[in-house]
Amino acid sequence: MSYSFDLVGVVPVLKFFEHQQRVEQNPHRGKAYLGSYQCTLDAFIKSTQAIPYKPNWDWDEVVRTIVDFWFKHEAKVRYWRSELEILGQENVIVAQVVNFEAMRTELESLFDF
């Protein structure tokens, strides 16, 4: 399977958890969101264990994708780390993990009549 990981923003903690409860209940979804109080590689790897309604993905491969992102996008990591520090403790940094195969299946199902 092929995965992607990207840091997407900083949001208030409550808003992030409300989003997870509302949107991420489908175990067959093509993407998942990770939230962390710290913008560190270890924190995001740990956050993969806390996903409610965790999809049936290759989570070892997801972790490898996160590590690969971390080493290739140092400037982006630094930017989001500073944004999180500026906005304070009431917020989390959010990342998106995409499973391309599941996303394709999800999108194709939109065209099934």
N, C-alpha and C positions, 0 to 999 in steps of 0.2 A: 504494500500500500504506500501511497505517497501522501505526505503531510506537509503543512506549512504552519509557521508560527510567526506572529507579528505582535508587537506592542501597539496598542490602539488608543490608549488614553488614560486619564486619571478621572475617577468619578467618586462621589460620596459613597461610603460603605453601604448605607441603606439602599440606595438606588441600584447598586450592583447586585445585592442579594435579592431584591425584588425582581430584577430582570431574570436572574437564574431561576427563581421559583416559577415565574410566569412563562418563560420561553423555552427553557432547557429541559423539559420533562420528556421529550421524545428521545428514546435511546437509539433511534435510527437516524438522528440528525447528522448533517454534514459538517457542523462546526460546534465548537464548545468554547466557552470563555473561562479564562483563569483570572483570579484576582489575588493580589498580594499587597500586604502592608509595606513590603520592602521590594525594591527593584534590584533583586539579586538573582543570579542563576539558581542558587540553592532554593530560594523561596519559590520560584516558579516550578521547579521540579517537585517540590513538596506540595504545591497547590494542585498538581494533577491528581493527588490522592483524595482531595476534598471536593471533587466535582459531584454534585448530586445527580442522580440518574445518569451515571457514567456510561457513555456509549461503549459498545463492544469493539474497541480498536486495539491495535498493537501499541500499547502504552510504552513499551521499551523503545519503539521506533519514534514515538512522539517525543520522548525525552531526548533521544539523539538529535531530533530536529530542533528542539529548544537549545541544546548545547551548540549545535552548528550555527544557529542564528546568533547566539551570544558572542561567538568568536568572530563572526563576519560583519556584525553591525554595531561595533563599539560606540560610534558616534550617536546612533539612535538610542542605545541603552543609556548613555550619559545624559542625553537630552531628557528622556522620560524620568530618569532618576532625579534630575534637578527639578523637574516639574512637580514630582511627588513631594519633594522636600519643601518646595515653595507653598504648595497647597495644604500641607499639614496632615496630622494624624487622623482626621475624620474621613480620609480618602484612601482609596486603593488604586494601584496601577492595574490596568486590565490588559490582557493579551488574548488574542484569538488563535485557536488551533483549528485548522481546516483539514478534513479528511477528504481528499479530492474524489475518491471513488464513491463515498457516501454522499457527497455533495452532488455529484453527477446523477446518481440514482434519485436523489431528492428532487433535483430540477427536472429530470425526465418524467417523474411522476406528475408534475404539474401539467404535462401535455397529454396525459392519459385521459381519455374521455370515457 
